[in-house]
Amino acid sequence: GGHAVLMVWRNPYLHASIENQPVTRANPEVVRVATVQMQARTLSDTGAFYKAVDYFVTVASDYGADFVVFPEYFSLQLLSVEEEELAPEPAIRRAAEHTDTLVERMRQMAIQRAINIIGGSHPVLGEDGEIRNVCHVFLRDGSVHVREKIHPTPDEREAWNVQGGDGVDVIETDCGPVGVMICYDSEFPEIARRLTDQGARILFVPFNTDTRHGYLRVRYCCQARAIENQSYVVTSGMVGNLDNVSNLDIQYAQSAVFTPCDFPFARDGIAAEASENVEMITVADLNLATVQWARAQGSVRNLRDRRFDLYRTRWADGG
């Protein structure tokens, strides 16, 4: 007897056959994530931005990642192509004009590279005329999901007049439900807990911080969210300088993948970590079954040991 080999090639450019179709994964309990620590750069044209984004998406896909994560406000590099530096609020509104193009191009990247993209964040002009800080999540089935930043920082409100969103819900993916918290949102424990209660085992945190102490606030809070929710937390930040984009002059980051702190997880609760302030991509495998074990049988069981007879969080929508 002999052996036969069945080879299947899915044409990523044949949209009708790939969009909205489930992606078969070899091991659904292990999710590979890639976090991009992106260098802010002055661009010669908008095409240079999409070329850089596509490069990281392609690398992450080539390494077999299920998700690739970009930083908060990574798209503001597009403002560097302007002939002159704009004042903060006009600049953020100009950036919002790129929304339709950005969404469609990144949606196509997700389809063509067969990878789920956590699209950092981008300023979006709402129907009410207000600017919101929005994370677009591009799934490899062609669908696009929107998650707004709930808590704009004082600087976002004062310089850019960014308004907060009002929805906190998981996104259903082919790797299970995931949550998104944009930067400052990670510093509010209620957000992560709601997402965890909805079934998330992976929380993604795109961030943009200008100083080390700002970065450390995000880092320490994300580590706390990983421990108290017994979940994985994946962070992605910007590095470098932009000398002609108002209110985005400098950035400081050390992107990382945090885990709960217990025997089956990585030492120090860090599955992977980028070098400080260097453009790079970091990859880690996350075992979802290990999270379930920790929640049920771990050394501590934060979710199970809550005292609902003493306290609980009540959301305005009743959740």
PLY file of the C-alpha trace (Angstrom):
ply
format ascii 1.0
element vertex 319
property float x
property float y
property float z
element edge 318
property int vertex1
property int vertex2
end_header
0.00 0.00 0.00
0.96 3.60 -0.30
0.20 6.93 1.28
-1.90 9.76 -0.05
-1.60 13.40 0.92
-4.54 15.78 0.74
-3.38 19.36 0.26
-5.85 22.22 0.59
-5.03 25.81 -0.30
-7.54 28.53 0.53
-7.27 31.46 -1.84
-7.32 34.51 0.47
-8.18 36.78 -2.44
-11.41 34.94 -3.23
-13.46 36.93 -0.73
-16.75 35.18 -1.40
-15.36 31.84 -0.25
-13.46 33.01 2.82
-15.47 35.77 4.46
-17.69 34.70 7.33
-16.37 31.16 7.19
-14.98 29.51 10.35
-11.23 28.98 10.54
-10.20 25.48 11.57
-7.52 25.57 14.26
-5.21 22.66 15.04
-5.33 23.15 18.83
-8.17 25.35 20.00
-6.85 25.32 23.60
-3.58 27.06 22.65
-3.79 30.58 21.27
-0.71 32.23 19.79
-0.58 36.00 20.18
1.82 38.52 18.68
2.13 42.00 20.14
3.62 44.80 18.06
5.75 47.46 19.71
5.61 50.02 16.92
8.02 52.85 16.21
6.41 56.23 15.58
7.87 57.56 12.36
7.49 60.56 10.07
5.91 59.29 6.86
6.55 60.34 3.29
2.97 59.35 2.37
0.06 57.38 3.77
1.12 54.29 1.84
4.21 54.02 4.03
1.98 53.58 7.08
-0.03 50.74 5.59
3.15 49.11 4.33
4.54 49.07 7.89
1.27 47.71 9.31
1.07 45.00 6.66
4.66 44.01 7.40
3.84 43.27 11.05
0.58 41.51 10.16
2.46 39.32 7.69
5.22 38.48 10.16
2.70 37.57 12.85
0.78 35.41 10.38
3.98 33.71 9.19
4.73 32.80 12.81
1.32 31.18 13.14
-0.26 33.79 15.41
-4.01 33.79 15.94
-3.97 37.44 17.02
-1.72 40.40 16.30
-2.09 43.51 18.49
-1.21 47.11 17.58
-0.80 50.10 19.95
-3.24 52.80 20.93
-3.27 55.74 18.48
-0.84 53.95 16.17
-2.64 55.58 13.22
-1.77 59.13 14.29
1.47 58.68 12.38
-0.69 59.51 9.35
-0.72 63.13 10.52
3.00 63.38 9.82
2.24 63.64 6.08
0.48 66.99 6.63
2.33 70.00 5.23
2.19 71.79 8.56
1.60 70.82 12.16
-2.03 71.19 13.15
-3.36 72.28 16.54
-4.42 69.31 18.70
-8.20 69.22 18.13
-8.10 69.97 14.37
-5.36 67.33 14.09
-7.40 64.60 15.76
-10.36 65.42 13.53
-8.12 65.27 10.47
-6.92 61.85 11.59
-10.54 60.70 11.84
-10.90 61.37 8.10
-8.72 58.29 7.49
-11.19 55.96 9.24
-12.91 54.39 6.23
-9.65 53.68 4.41
-7.97 52.30 7.53
-10.87 49.99 8.34
-11.13 48.54 4.85
-7.39 48.05 4.36
-6.92 46.35 7.71
-10.01 44.22 7.17
-8.45 42.96 3.96
-5.17 42.25 5.77
-6.99 40.10 8.32
-8.68 38.11 5.56
-5.63 37.73 3.34
-3.26 36.80 6.17
-5.86 34.66 8.01
-5.21 36.37 11.33
-7.30 38.29 13.85
-6.10 41.90 14.23
-6.60 43.98 17.38
-6.33 47.30 15.59
-4.79 49.41 18.34
-6.94 52.50 18.39
-7.92 55.28 16.05
-9.95 58.50 16.52
-13.44 58.21 15.07
-15.98 60.97 14.51
-19.37 59.81 15.77
-22.80 60.68 14.41
-23.10 63.17 17.26
-19.99 64.99 16.03
-17.93 63.88 19.03
-14.49 62.26 18.76
-14.07 58.85 20.36
-11.00 56.68 20.78
-11.92 53.42 19.08
-10.33 49.99 18.76
-11.37 48.19 15.59
-11.05 44.43 15.82
-10.68 42.74 12.45
-11.44 39.02 12.51
-10.10 36.70 9.85
-13.65 35.82 8.79
-13.97 39.38 7.46
-16.07 40.82 10.28
-15.19 44.08 12.02
-16.00 44.89 15.65
-15.77 48.27 17.38
-14.85 48.91 21.01
-14.66 52.46 22.37
-12.40 53.70 25.13
-14.57 54.19 28.20
-12.28 56.48 30.18
-10.40 59.12 28.14
-7.44 60.51 30.05
-7.50 64.14 31.22
-5.04 64.93 28.42
-7.27 63.33 25.77
-10.24 65.33 26.97
-8.40 68.64 27.29
-6.22 68.53 24.15
-8.39 66.53 21.73
-11.87 66.75 23.27
-12.17 62.95 23.17
-15.40 61.63 24.71
-15.83 58.29 26.45
-17.84 55.38 25.11
-20.50 53.51 27.05
-20.27 49.83 26.09
-18.18 47.04 27.63
-18.67 43.64 26.02
-16.56 40.73 24.82
-15.98 39.90 21.16
-16.70 36.36 20.04
-13.78 34.99 18.00
-12.65 31.61 16.68
-10.44 31.46 19.80
-13.30 32.13 22.19
-14.52 35.41 23.68
-11.87 38.13 24.14
-11.94 41.57 25.73
-10.38 44.91 24.78
-9.39 47.64 27.24
-7.77 50.71 25.72
-4.88 51.98 27.87
-6.43 53.93 30.80
-9.40 51.54 30.87
-7.05 48.88 32.22
-6.66 51.00 35.37
-10.32 50.45 36.29
-10.81 46.91 37.68
-14.53 46.89 36.92
-13.91 46.79 33.15
-11.74 43.67 33.20
-14.06 41.95 35.67
-17.11 42.50 33.45
-15.26 41.10 30.43
-14.10 38.13 32.48
-17.62 37.49 33.73
-18.71 37.42 30.09
-16.25 34.62 29.39
-13.02 36.34 28.31
-9.79 34.51 29.09
-7.62 36.90 27.06
-7.71 40.68 27.51
-5.99 42.93 24.97
-4.66 46.35 26.02
-3.41 48.72 23.31
-1.71 51.64 25.05
0.16 54.85 24.38
2.14 56.47 27.20
4.65 59.29 26.95
6.68 58.69 30.12
7.98 55.80 32.19
5.68 56.49 35.12
2.70 56.62 32.77
3.78 53.31 31.27
4.24 51.74 34.70
0.68 52.65 35.69
-0.58 50.62 32.74
1.86 47.77 33.32
1.19 47.33 37.03
-2.57 47.55 36.52
-2.47 44.99 33.71
-0.51 42.61 35.92
-3.12 43.12 38.63
-5.93 42.44 36.14
-4.21 39.19 35.09
-3.95 38.04 38.71
-7.36 39.08 40.00
-9.20 37.73 36.94
-6.91 34.74 36.36
-6.69 35.77 32.72
-4.02 36.55 30.14
-3.42 40.25 29.43
-1.65 41.26 26.21
-0.31 44.82 25.96
0.96 46.72 22.92
2.56 50.18 23.04
4.12 52.85 20.83
7.74 53.96 21.04
9.76 56.79 19.54
9.15 60.44 18.74
7.02 62.46 16.31
8.25 66.02 16.08
5.45 67.34 13.86
2.34 65.74 15.38
0.87 67.86 18.15
0.33 66.15 21.53
2.08 62.96 20.39
5.68 64.08 20.76
7.23 61.20 22.71
6.30 57.63 23.63
7.57 55.07 26.13
6.69 51.37 26.09
7.67 47.84 26.95
4.94 45.64 25.51
4.30 42.34 27.27
2.07 39.32 27.73
1.06 38.85 31.36
-0.29 35.70 32.97
-1.75 34.75 36.34
0.89 34.01 38.99
0.68 30.30 39.76
2.70 27.13 39.14
1.58 26.30 35.55
2.30 29.80 34.23
5.44 31.64 33.18
7.91 32.81 35.79
7.03 36.22 37.26
3.69 36.10 35.45
5.28 37.28 32.19
4.90 34.98 29.18
6.76 37.33 26.83
8.18 40.84 26.93
9.65 43.29 24.46
12.79 45.29 25.04
12.12 48.82 26.26
11.58 51.45 23.57
12.66 49.26 20.65
10.46 48.46 17.67
9.83 44.72 17.64
7.21 41.99 17.67
6.82 39.57 20.57
5.10 36.19 20.36
3.64 33.94 23.06
1.48 30.81 23.27
-1.42 31.01 25.72
-3.02 27.81 27.00
-6.68 28.44 27.71
-7.11 25.14 29.54
-4.49 26.26 32.07
-6.59 29.32 32.86
-9.61 27.12 33.45
-7.53 24.89 35.75
-6.27 27.89 37.73
-9.77 29.24 38.20
-11.02 25.86 39.45
-8.01 24.36 41.25
-5.26 26.99 41.48
-3.33 28.01 44.59
-5.77 30.92 44.85
-9.16 31.16 43.14
-10.00 34.82 42.90
-13.12 34.46 40.80
-14.56 31.57 42.77
-13.77 33.08 46.18
-15.62 36.36 45.70
-18.03 37.24 48.54
-21.26 38.12 46.76
-22.96 38.15 50.14
-20.90 41.26 50.95
-20.31 43.07 47.65
-21.02 43.11 43.92
-20.68 45.53 40.99
-23.89 46.79 39.40
-23.80 48.07 35.82
-26.27 50.61 34.48
-27.53 48.10 31.91
-28.21 45.59 34.67
-25.17 43.43 33.90
0 1
1 2
2 3
3 4
4 5
5 6
6 7
7 8
8 9
9 10
10 11
11 12
12 13
13 14
14 15
15 16
16 17
17 18
18 19
19 20
20 21
21 22
22 23
23 24
24 25
25 26
26 27
27 28
28 29
29 30
30 31
31 32
32 33
33 34
34 35
35 36
36 37
37 38
38 39
39 40
40 41
41 42
42 43
43 44
44 45
45 46
46 47
47 48
48 49
49 50
50 51
51 52
52 53
53 54
54 55
55 56
56 57
57 58
58 59
59 60
60 61
61 62
62 63
63 64
64 65
65 66
66 67
67 68
68 69
69 70
70 71
71 72
72 73
73 74
74 75
75 76
76 77
77 78
78 79
79 80
80 81
81 82
82 83
83 84
84 85
85 86
86 87
87 88
88 89
89 90
90 91
91 92
92 93
93 94
94 95
95 96
96 97
97 98
98 99
99 100
100 101
101 102
102 103
103 104
104 105
105 106
106 107
107 108
108 109
109 110
110 111
111 112
112 113
113 114
114 115
115 116
116 117
117 118
118 119
119 120
120 121
121 122
122 123
123 124
124 125
125 126
126 127
127 128
128 129
129 130
130 131
131 132
132 133
133 134
134 135
135 136
136 137
137 138
138 139
139 140
140 141
141 142
142 143
143 144
144 145
145 146
146 147
147 148
148 149
149 150
150 151
151 152
152 153
153 154
154 155
155 156
156 157
157 158
158 159
159 160
160 161
161 162
162 163
163 164
164 165
165 166
166 167
167 168
168 169
169 170
170 171
171 172
172 173
173 174
174 175
175 176
176 177
177 178
178 179
179 180
180 181
181 182
182 183
183 184
184 185
185 186
186 187
187 188
188 189
189 190
190 191
191 192
192 193
193 194
194 195
195 196
196 197
197 198
198 199
199 200
200 201
201 202
202 203
203 204
204 205
205 206
206 207
207 208
208 209
209 210
210 211
211 212
212 213
213 214
214 215
215 216
216 217
217 218
218 219
219 220
220 221
221 222
222 223
223 224
224 225
225 226
226 227
227 228
228 229
229 230
230 231
231 232
232 233
233 234
234 235
235 236
236 237
237 238
238 239
239 240
240 241
241 242
242 243
243 244
244 245
245 246
246 247
247 248
248 249
249 250
250 251
251 252
252 253
253 254
254 255
255 256
256 257
257 258
258 259
259 260
260 261
261 262
262 263
263 264
264 265
265 266
266 267
267 268
268 269
269 270
270 271
271 272
272 273
273 274
274 275
275 276
276 277
277 278
278 279
279 280
280 281
281 282
282 283
283 284
284 285
285 286
286 287
287 288
288 289
289 290
290 291
291 292
292 293
293 294
294 295
295 296
296 297
297 298
298 299
299 300
300 301
301 302
302 303
303 304
304 305
305 306
306 307
307 308
308 309
309 310
310 311
311 312
312 313
313 314
314 315
315 316
316 317
317 318
